[in-house]
Amino acid sequence: MLIEPPFPMDYFKVFSLPRLLNIDLRALEKSFHELSRKYHPDYFSTAPEEEQQQALRMTALLNDAYRTLRHPVRRIEYLLNLEGFKPDGSKVPKSFLMEIFEINEQMEDAKSGAAGKEQIDALRLEIERRAAGFDAQIQTASQEWDRLVARGAPEAELRMQLSKLTEILSESSYIRNLERDLEDTA
C-alpha cells in the first residue's frame, strides 16, 4: 500500500482549515485524530522501509501542526511566519521598554528579598493586568484578521493587519517573559 504524497507544509491546509485565527478547535481535533489514525506508523510496520519512514514523518508533521494550531498565540505566530512577518522586539516603543525596565528592577528587588510581600503582590497584579490587556488586543486583532479574510479584503489591508498583529505580539512577549520571571521568583 503506497502512502499519499506528504502533506503540504501549510498547517492550515493539513487539516483543511482556512487561514483564520479563530478556528473551530473541535474540527481541528477531529481532523487530527482521523489523520493520526490513517497515518499511524503501526499500520505501516510491514510496508517497505521508505513508506515506514514517510509514515513517521507524516505523524511528526501532524503532531507539530496540531500543537501549533490549537494554541492561539502559536497559531498567530505561525500565520505571521507563513506570511513573511516576524515579531521583532527592536521595534517596540521606547516608552514601553522603559516601563518594562522599571518592572524588571522591581522584580530584581523581589528576587533579592528587598521587596515585601505587598510589593510582590502589587507587581504580580500589574503584570497580570498588562497580560490581560495584550490578550484582549490579540483577540480583537485576530477577529479583525478573520473579518478581513472573510470579506476578501485587498492584500494591502491584510498586510496592515498582519503588521498590527506583529506589533502586539512583539510587545506582549516582554510581558510573557515578566510573567515567567515572576513565577520563578515565587
N, C-alpha and C positions, 0 to 999 in steps of 0.2 A: 504494500500500500504506500503510495507516494504522498508525502505531505505537500499541502498547498505552498506556494511561494511565501517567503517571510512577510510578516505584516509591514505595512508602511511605517515609517518612523514617526508619524504624527499620532500621538497617543489618542487624540480625539477620534481619529479615523479607525484606530484599532478597535474601539468599542462602538463604532458607528454613531458617534455623538457630534453634534455641531460644535464649532469653536466658540462656545459660550462659557461664561464664568459661573453662572448659576445653573448647574446641570442637574439632571434627575439622578440622584445618588442611588435610588433603587434600580434604575435602568443600568447604571454603571455596574453595580454589584451583580445583577442578573447576567449581564453580558460577560463579566469577568468569570463568573462560575461556569457558564456554558463553554466559554473558550478554554478555560483551565481544564475542564473535563475532556474536551475534544483533543487538546494537545498535550495531555499529561504524559510525561516520559514513560510511565509504566505501560501505556498502550503500544509503545514502540520498542519494547525490550527485545523482540525477535526480529525487528526490522534491520536493514543494513546500517552499518555504523554512521554513515552520513545522515540518514533520517533520524537516528537517535540523537545525534548532535544537534540537528536542526530543531527537534522537539525540545531539547534542553534550552536552546537559545530562545525559542518562542515562549517557553514557560517563564524564563527570566525576564523577557520583554513584557509579558503580561503582568507579572508581579510588579515590575518597576512602573509601568503605565498606571496600574490600579492605585498603587501607593501615591503616585504623583497627583492623579486627578481627584482622588477622594478628599484631599486636603485643600481647603480654599486658597491659602496663600501659595502653596506649591503649585496649584493649578494656574494661578495668575503668573507666577514666575515662569512656569513652563510656556504659557501662551506668549509672554513677553519675549522669551528666548526664541520661540518659533518665528516671531515677527521681527526679530533683529534688535530687540531692546534689552537692556540690562540695567538693573538698579545700580546706581553709582553714588556712593556716599560723598564724592568730591563735589557734587552739585547741590548739596544741602545748604540752605541759607545759613550765613554766619551767626545770625541771632539765635537760631535753633541750636547750632553747635555750642554756643556759649551757655545756653540753658542746660544742655547735656553735660557740659564740663562742670557746671555747678552741682548737678545731681551726682556726678561721679565723685566730686570732692566730698560730698555728704556721705556717699557710700564708703569712701575710704575711712572717714571718721567712724562709721558704723563698724567696719571690719576691724579697726584698731581698738575698738571699745570706747572711743571718745564720745560716742553718741549714746544717749539714753534710749530706753525702750520707746518713749513717746516720739522721739525724733525718728527712730527707725520706722515706727508705725506710720508717721506722717509721710515719710519718704515712700513707703510701700503704697500708701493711698495715692500719692501724686503720680507714681509710675503706673499704677492701675488705671487712674483717670486718663492719663495720656494714651495708654494702650487701648482703652475703650474708645477714645476719640479716633484713633487711627483705624480701629476695627470698623467704626461707623463710616469713615471716609472710604475705606476699601470696599465696603458693601455698596455704598452709593455709587462709587466709580464703576464697580462691577456691573451693577444694574444698568448704568448708562451705556456701558460697552454692549451689553446684551440688547438694549433698545436700538442702538445704532446698527448693530448687525442685522437685527430683525427687519429694520426698515430699509436695509440696503444702502446705508449712508456712503457717501463718497470716501475714497481712500484717505483723503486729507483729514476728514473728521475722525476716521478710525485711528489714524496715526496720532492725532492730537490726544485722543482718549488713552491710547497706549502710553503716550508720554506722561500723561497725568498719573496713570497707574504706577509708572516707573518712579515718579517723584514721591508718591505716597509710600511705596514700598521702601525706597531709599531712606526716608526719614523714619519710618516705623521700625526699620532694622535696628536703629540706635536704641529705641525703647525696648525692643525684644531682648537686646543684649543687656540692658539695665535690669530687666526682669530676671534673666538668668543669673546675673551677678548678685542680685538681691537674694535669690533663692540659695545661692552658695553661702551667703552671709548668715542666713537663718540657722 
